[in-house]
Amino acid sequence: DNELYRIDTRDGSVLGRAPLKGDLRDGLAIHGEQIFHVVRRKGTERTSHDIMQVRDLDDFVLRWEFQDGGTFPGPITVSGGSVWLPSSTGEVVQFR
């Protein structure tokens, strides 16, 4: 559906949903009260680019995005109080 859902594990009811512009990639991460995820958007016939989106966990409101013009080669990781993302340029970006 290209949507992100928050589901109540007790009864299966939908607690929140967010339509996504792009294809959800593997590797969701939760850090504090925020959810981090990546969507891939198609560019021209042969190109695409990834965007990391950060949403509030309770209502899925989009707070901010990060992109560097390419596709991210790996998943989002949470470690040591930070969120880490491998960039399309081969660097690892830290978000605090």
Steps between C-alpha positions, in 0.01 A plus 500: 500500500803731535381591846657470841269361770514492878304195621378422853648158581215420739210523257645581156338842477675771300638768733662711230579504133708709264475493120849484349619664181736228384577139582574415863847345534613244757617608841266704715650635821348650813702747704334674792157615386585499129493244221764512227438340160619526140291538186634463149363731232542446130669772302556452130471161334835383640537700820349507845588658832439420865359727768522428872186628669454561871150488648350534845426152631161585647333674202742437207532873423801552272759710687797511265678325213856429390617427147829520317385444142579128478389167642605384847691168489389373841238527774454757776664394828453622856799475732643697790220756509538591133347399169744399225443484125742395224492772236513454124852648501643227724500700822300417812283788624424537873176659625468589869 
